[in-house]
Amino acid sequence: MKKLLTASALACATLAPTAMAAEEVNVYSYRQPFLVEPMFNEFTKETGIKVNVKFAKKGLAEKLQQEGEYSPADVILTVDISRLSELSDKGLVQAVDSKVIEQNIPAQYQDNENEWFALTTRTRSVYSSRDRVGKLGDDFNYADLAKPEFKGKICTRSGKHPYNVSLVSSIIAHHGEAEAKAWLEGVKANLARKPQGNDRAQVKAIKEGLCDVSLGNSYYLGKMVNNDEQKAWADAVYLNFPNQKAEGTHVNISGMAMAKHSPNKDNAVKLMEFLAGDKAQSMYAEVNYEYPVKEGVKRSELVASWGDFKADTISLDEIASYYSTAVKLIDEVKFDL
């Protein structure tokens, strides 16, 4: 785990918050350096406020709990509605009163209590083999993955990964617990192999003929296209947007929240407003092949080439409320076994 760029400023719990309030803001981030550092550099250029970042792959919620009121964290960046909801449920974040943020981010992509806000969106799509399946039509739904014609043809990562749990949560929200469980049982029966690996590993399996379709986040297609070793995987599949004639494709987010004990609250608000603005939205979406959450911000050329789609408009707050139920169902059907 990388240390803060100004470790001494953040490690000392006795440092008076006002000492750095005028010129610094401290970020805890699950997002990788190459994604966020260009935006932070631009923010510093415009405001003179220095951004100190602590990067991590896991454990930020636990770290915030351990640090308590002495935490130096101001802003938290993470991915998936489940992780944002966890921060809120554990009382690790605070409400942010900002008309700029509220106006820039659609209501369905922000917390009802203003404790977290989306920055980008990504779809939970279905990848299909170009050779053996072809492009799936607008009539294709997530529900179809449980049908007999996909017997032995589906690959996916663990059902208990947050990306899949959020998808199951959305199915519960729309169709109820019983139907979601039946869907899980049907998909499990159609798996070509035991759930394993990440989303890109499933596309690799399609290229190798191990399966014909897989669940995966949309932005991974961009990552594979621009990776010399993985471009052949991307060239072997189509990206499909399910539920176009139903409620729309399930959408998840990357997002931000203000830490409960933020010592630089004013600077934190300024950074969050910047991240919700046109310039940062465009930069963020371009570098990670995601969709800007702010309406009117142009998609990257590659992302735009994937075509338009209808997104599910259900509130992410509602989806998050079914998260524990989704995990229970995944366990009950022994999806990963």
KABELMO-V988240 format. One record per residue. N is the residue number from 1. SS is DSSP state (H for helix, E for strand, - for the rest). PHI is phi as a letter, one per 30 degrees, with the letter a starting at -180 (NA if undefined). PSI is psi in degrees with one decimal (* if undefined). Layout:
N_SS_PHI_PSI, N_SS_PHI_PSI
This chain:
1_-_NA_130.5, 2_-_d_148.2, 3_-_d_163.2, 4_-_d_147.4, 5_-_d_-30.6, 6_-_b_71.6, 7_H_e_-41.0, 8_H_d_-31.5, 9_H_d_-27.9, 10_H_c_-25.3, 11_H_d_-25.2, 12_-_d_108.3, 13_-_d_-18.1, 14_-_d_-4.7, 15_-_d_127.5, 16_-_d_126.7, 17_H_e_-34.0, 18_H_d_-17.5, 19_H_d_-27.8, 20_-_b_7.3, 21_-_d_-31.5, 22_-_d_-20.9, 23_-_b_0.3, 24_E_b_157.0, 25_E_b_139.7, 26_E_c_127.4, 27_E_c_133.3, 28_E_c_126.2, 29_E_b_131.7, 30_-_d_-17.1, 31_-_d_144.1, 32_-_d_154.0, 33_H_e_-43.3, 34_H_d_-20.3, 35_H_d_-38.0, 36_H_c_-25.6, 37_H_d_-37.8, 38_H_d_-38.5, 39_H_d_-40.3, 40_H_d_-37.9, 41_H_d_-40.7, 42_H_d_-39.9, 43_H_d_-45.2, 44_H_d_-39.9, 45_H_d_-39.2, 46_H_d_-32.1, 47_H_c_-20.8, 48_-_i_0.9, 49_-_d_122.8, 50_E_d_137.4, 51_E_c_118.1, 52_E_c_130.3, 53_E_b_134.7, 54_E_c_115.7, 55_E_c_144.5, 56_-_a_156.6, 57_-_c_-21.6, 58_-_a_168.2, 59_-_i_10.6, 60_H_d_-38.3, 61_H_d_-43.6, 62_H_d_-39.0, 63_H_d_-42.0, 64_H_d_-38.9, 65_H_d_-43.1, 66_H_d_-39.2, 67_H_d_-29.9, 68_H_h_-138.6, 69_H_d_-12.2, 70_H_c_5.2, 71_-_d_135.9, 72_-_d_-6.5, 73_-_d_135.9, 74_-_c_-50.4, 75_E_b_139.8, 76_E_c_128.6, 77_E_c_129.9, 78_E_a_-179.5, 79_E_b_152.7, 80_-_i_134.9, 81_H_e_-31.6, 82_H_d_-39.5, 83_H_d_-36.6, 84_H_d_-41.3, 85_H_d_-35.6, 86_H_d_-44.4, 87_H_d_-41.1, 88_H_d_-45.9, 89_H_d_-31.8, 90_-_d_4.3, 91_-_i_32.9, 92_-_c_-1.7, 93_E_b_171.0, 94_E_b_158.9, 95_-_d_146.3, 96_-_c_124.4, 97_-_c_97.9, 98_-_b_115.1, 99_H_d_-33.0, 100_H_d_-49.0, 101_H_d_-45.6, 102_H_d_-37.5, 103_H_d_-32.5, 104_H_d_-26.2, 105_-_c_122.2, 106_-_e_146.8, 107_H_e_-35.8, 108_H_d_-15.7, 109_H_c_25.9, 110_E_b_154.2, 111_-_d_144.0, 112_-_d_-26.8, 113_-_c_11.8, 114_-_i_33.4, 115_-_c_-14.3, 116_-_a_157.4, 117_E_b_141.4, 118_E_d_150.7, 119_E_c_-39.2, 120_E_b_163.2, 121_E_b_157.3, 122_E_b_147.8, 123_E_c_150.5, 124_E_c_93.2, 125_E_c_178.7, 126_E_c_124.5, 127_E_c_138.2, 128_E_b_145.5, 129_E_d_129.6, 130_-_d_-40.0, 131_-_d_-41.6, 132_-_c_-20.7, 133_-_b_-46.4, 134_-_i_-174.5, 135_-_d_130.3, 136_-_d_139.1, 137_-_d_175.6, 138_-_d_-17.1, 139_-_d_-9.3, 140_-_d_133.6, 141_-_b_159.7, 142_H_e_-35.7, 143_H_e_-28.8, 144_H_d_-24.0, 145_H_d_-17.8, 146_H_c_1.0, 147_-_d_155.2, 148_H_e_-29.2, 149_H_d_-13.4, 150_H_c_15.1, 151_-_e_122.1, 152_-_i_16.3, 153_-_c_-1.0, 154_E_c_136.9, 155_E_c_144.8, 156_-_a_159.0, 157_-_d_-179.1, 158_-_e_137.3, 159_-_d_-23.1, 160_-_c_4.1, 161_-_d_142.7, 162_H_e_-35.5, 163_H_d_-40.3, 164_H_d_-35.5, 165_H_d_-39.3, 166_H_d_-37.9, 167_H_d_-46.7, 168_H_d_-38.9, 169_H_d_-38.9, 170_H_d_-35.3, 171_H_d_-39.9, 172_H_d_-44.3, 173_H_d_-38.3, 174_H_d_-37.4, 175_H_b_-5.2, 176_-_j_163.3, 177_H_d_-43.4, 178_H_d_-44.0, 179_H_d_-36.4, 180_H_d_-40.3, 181_H_d_-42.3, 182_H_d_-38.8, 183_H_d_-45.2, 184_H_d_-41.8, 185_H_d_-40.4, 186_H_d_-42.9, 187_H_d_-42.7, 188_H_e_-42.5, 189_H_d_-21.4, 190_H_c_0.2, 191_E_d_139.6, 192_-_d_-20.9, 193_-_a_167.1, 194_-_d_138.3, 195_-_e_134.2, 196_-_a_162.4, 197_-_i_-168.2, 198_-_c_-173.2, 199_H_d_-38.2, 200_H_d_-31.7, 201_H_d_-28.4, 202_H_d_-38.5, 203_H_d_-38.8, 204_H_e_-40.8, 205_H_d_-35.3, 206_H_d_-45.3, 207_H_e_-36.7, 208_-_d_-1.4, 209_-_i_13.0, 210_-_d_-25.6, 211_-_a_172.0, 212_-_c_-26.1, 213_E_b_157.1, 214_E_a_157.6, 215_E_d_139.9, 216_E_a_150.3, 217_E_d_145.9, 218_-_d_-37.8, 219_H_d_-18.2, 220_H_d_-25.7, 221_H_d_-42.4, 222_H_d_-41.1, 223_H_d_-41.1, 224_H_d_-40.3, 225_H_e_-35.2, 226_-_c_23.0, 227_-_b_118.6, 228_-_e_-37.0, 229_-_d_-23.6, 230_-_c_-4.4, 231_H_e_-35.5, 232_H_d_-32.0, 233_H_d_-48.7, 234_H_d_-38.7, 235_H_d_-14.3, 236_-_c_-3.5, 237_E_b_162.4, 238_E_c_147.8, 239_E_c_125.8, 240_E_c_146.5, 241_-_c_100.2, 242_-_d_166.6, 243_-_i_30.2, 244_-_d_-24.8, 245_-_c_12.4, 246_-_c_-130.7, 247_-_d_-10.0, 248_-_j_164.9, 249_E_d_138.4, 250_-_d_131.5, 251_E_b_132.7, 252_E_c_-177.4, 253_E_b_162.7, 254_E_c_152.6, 255_E_a_-177.8, 256_E_b_156.2, 257_E_a_157.3, 258_E_c_129.6, 259_E_d_145.6, 260_-_e_-39.3, 261_-_c_32.9, 262_-_e_119.6, 263_-_d_-13.3, 264_-_b_59.4, 265_H_e_-44.4, 266_H_d_-42.9, 267_H_d_-33.2, 268_H_d_-43.1, 269_H_d_-42.6, 270_H_d_-42.7, 271_H_d_-43.2, 272_H_d_-39.0, 273_H_d_-38.4, 274_H_d_-43.9, 275_H_d_-24.7, 276_-_d_-1.5, 277_-_d_172.5, 278_H_e_-47.0, 279_H_d_-50.8, 280_H_d_-37.8, 281_H_e_-43.0, 282_H_d_-43.1, 283_H_d_-44.4, 284_H_d_-47.3, 285_H_d_-36.0, 286_H_d_-43.6, 287_H_d_-23.3, 288_H_c_12.1, 289_-_h_36.4, 290_-_c_175.2, 291_E_c_130.5, 292_E_e_140.7, 293_-_d_-24.5, 294_-_d_126.8, 295_-_d_139.9, 296_-_j_-13.1, 297_-_d_131.3, 298_-_d_137.1, 299_-_d_160.1, 300_-_d_159.0, 301_H_e_-41.3, 302_H_d_-47.2, 303_H_d_-40.1, 304_H_d_-30.3, 305_-_d_-16.1, 306_-_d_-12.0, 307_-_j_167.0, 308_-_d_159.3, 309_-_a_160.8, 310_-_c_122.1, 311_E_c_146.1, 312_-_d_131.3, 313_-_c_6.1, 314_-_d_144.7, 315_-_d_135.2, 316_H_d_-26.0, 317_H_e_-42.6, 318_H_d_-42.7, 319_H_e_-44.4, 320_H_d_-30.3, 321_H_d_-17.4, 322_-_c_9.1, 323_H_d_-48.3, 324_H_d_-34.7, 325_H_d_-39.7, 326_H_d_-43.6, 327_H_d_-40.4, 328_H_d_-44.8, 329_H_d_-40.5, 330_H_d_-38.4, 331_H_d_-42.6, 332_H_d_-37.8, 333_-_d_1.0, 334_-_h_48.2, 335_-_e_-39.9, 336_-_d_-3.3, 337_-_c_*
